[in-house]
Amino acid sequence: MTSTPQITVALVRELLDSTAGDPVLYIDADGELAVDSSVHAPRGSIVVTREAAAEYFGERHVDGLDDDTIDELLPGTEDWVEHTLDVLND
């Protein structure tokens, strides 16, 4: 992997809106971020579960979660990807 993949608003939306069973954001074999069911994602490659992302991004707010709020909170997710890359590279 040459560069650190970045979590985007679109990926967060895809994760939160996924109809897959137990969806996760993970790093795929090409080093890109992807969303799929946890059963299809290699365990060490999982960046965040939908439940953890929903808690972090505050999906349960009465007013809902808009893209601007997600964008403002994205800098706090950089450690998620870096931690996963560290695990994959060990």
C-alpha positions as CSV (number, residue, x, y, z in Angstrom):
1,M,0.0,0.0,0.0
2,T,1.6,3.2,-1.1
3,S,-0.7,5.8,0.6
4,T,-3.1,5.8,3.5
5,P,-6.6,5.4,2.3
6,Q,-8.9,8.2,3.5
7,I,-12.4,7.8,5.0
8,T,-14.8,10.0,3.1
9,V,-18.3,11.2,3.6
10,A,-19.5,8.8,0.9
11,L,-17.9,5.8,2.6
12,V,-19.4,6.8,6.0
13,R,-22.8,7.1,4.3
14,E,-22.3,3.7,2.5
15,L,-21.4,2.1,5.9
16,L,-24.3,3.6,7.8
17,D,-26.9,2.9,5.1
18,S,-25.6,-0.6,4.2
19,T,-28.1,-3.4,4.1
20,A,-25.4,-6.0,4.5
21,G,-25.6,-8.1,7.7
22,D,-23.2,-6.6,10.3
23,P,-21.5,-4.1,7.9
24,V,-18.0,-2.9,8.3
25,L,-15.5,-0.6,6.7
26,Y,-12.4,-2.5,5.9
27,I,-9.2,-2.3,3.8
28,D,-9.5,-4.6,0.8
29,A,-6.8,-6.6,-0.9
30,D,-6.0,-3.6,-3.2
31,G,-5.4,-1.4,-0.2
32,E,-8.6,0.6,-0.7
33,L,-11.4,1.1,1.8
34,A,-14.6,-0.9,1.1
35,V,-17.9,-1.7,2.9
36,D,-19.2,-5.2,3.2
37,S,-20.6,-7.7,5.7
38,S,-18.1,-8.6,8.4
39,V,-18.1,-12.2,7.2
40,H,-16.6,-11.1,3.9
41,A,-13.9,-8.8,5.4
42,P,-10.7,-10.4,6.7
43,R,-10.8,-9.8,10.5
44,G,-7.5,-7.9,10.7
45,S,-8.5,-5.6,7.9
46,I,-11.6,-4.1,9.6
47,V,-11.3,-0.4,10.2
48,V,-14.7,0.2,11.9
49,T,-18.1,-1.4,12.4
50,R,-21.3,0.3,11.6
51,E,-22.2,0.4,15.3
52,A,-18.9,2.1,16.3
53,A,-19.2,4.6,13.4
54,A,-22.8,5.4,14.3
55,E,-21.8,6.1,17.8
56,Y,-18.9,8.3,16.8
57,F,-20.8,10.2,14.1
58,G,-23.9,10.6,16.3
59,E,-26.3,8.9,13.9
60,R,-28.9,8.8,16.7
61,H,-29.3,12.5,17.0
62,V,-32.9,13.7,16.8
63,D,-32.1,15.9,13.8
64,G,-30.3,13.1,12.0
65,L,-26.8,13.2,10.6
66,D,-26.0,15.4,7.6
67,D,-23.0,15.3,5.3
68,D,-21.6,18.5,6.8
69,T,-21.5,17.0,10.3
70,I,-19.8,13.8,8.9
71,D,-17.2,16.0,7.1
72,E,-16.5,18.0,10.3
73,L,-15.8,14.8,12.2
74,L,-13.7,13.0,9.6
75,P,-10.3,14.2,11.0
76,G,-11.0,12.1,14.1
77,T,-11.1,8.9,12.0
78,E,-7.5,9.0,10.7
79,D,-6.3,6.9,13.6
80,W,-8.8,4.2,12.7
81,V,-7.2,3.6,9.3
82,E,-3.6,4.0,10.6
83,H,-4.3,1.4,13.4
84,T,-5.7,-1.1,10.9
85,L,-2.7,-0.6,8.6
86,D,-0.3,-1.2,11.6
87,V,-2.1,-4.5,12.3
88,L,-2.0,-5.5,8.7
89,N,1.7,-4.7,8.4
90,D,2.8,-6.5,11.5
